[in-house]
Amino acid sequence: MAEYEACIMGLQAAIERGINTLEVYGDSALVIYQLRGEWETRDPKLINYRMVVLGLLREFDDITFNYLPRDENQMADALATLASMIKANKEEEMRPIQMSVYEFPASCCNLEEEEKDENPWYQDILRYIRDRKYPAQAFENDKRTLRRLACDYVLDGDVLYKRRKDQNFYWGNSVLVSLRDGSSFTY
């Protein structure tokens, strides 16, 4: 029923805007195939909805209904997620959601040029574990994050190993074992 109601609301919006030719895309196979006339409408609750839609179709010169599975329709998925997050009061008028389509993913807009230095990504973790020193520009939050990250690594000589949940450390063909007293050895 919700799919029919959404279809009716969309058709009414198109009629109000004077649209004569319309392509309707929906992810409800039941509604799309019933409106195309390919499937019968047997459910008594849906018959009246279908009749309303058929009445609205007279307002269009050309209208087609196309089935588009939800997993192929990212926009519908995003709108459904947004709709599930909104609490609406029936007395309030819903304001429209403004949308823009970008040529590339939004996540790319926030990427700054990569820092160019000679150090590996784990340099701060290595320095903290080896010398217990923080980077010069580190704020308290950065220091707390560095301490938390350092808990996941262990230093054996000059080699930094990632700690696993079972407290064994693996690197290549050798195994670094951590003992409860804090000591470790490689074999």
FENSUL-V418380 format. One record per helix or strand. SS is the DSSP state (helix for helix, strand for strand). FROM is the first residue (numbers start at 1). TO is the last residue. If there is no record, write none. Layout:
BEGIN
SS|FROM|TO  SS|FROM|TO
END
This chain:
BEGIN
helix|2|16  strand|21|26  helix|29|36  helix|44|57  strand|62|67  helix|70|72  helix|74|85  helix|106|110  helix|123|131  helix|140|150  strand|153|156  strand|159|162  strand|168|171  strand|174|178  strand|184|186
END
